[in-house]
Amino acid sequence: MASRDLKRFLFKVNQLQKLVDSLYEVPGRKELLEACSTHDEVVHLAKTWGFDIGRRWGE
C-alpha cells in the first residue's frame, strides 16, 4: 500500500469511527442512518453531519 493510500485509509477509518461514536452521542442519528436504503444515502447523510466517508481509500 502506498503511503498516500495508507493516509487516505486511516483518515476514512477515523471518520467512520467518529460517525459511529456520534450514533451513541446524538439522539436520533441511529434511526436516521437505519432509514437509509443505499450507500449513497448513507454517504450523503454522513456528509450533512460533517463526516467524509464517500471516497474510497484507493481512489
Sequence and secondary structure as in RCSB ss.txt:
>XXXX:A:sequence
MASRDLKRFLFKVNQLQKLVDSLYEVPGRKELLEACSTHDEVVHLAKTWGFDIGRRWGE
>XXXX:A:secstr
  HHHHHHHHHHHHHHHHHHHHHHHSTTHHHHHHT  SHHHHHHHHHHTT    S TT 
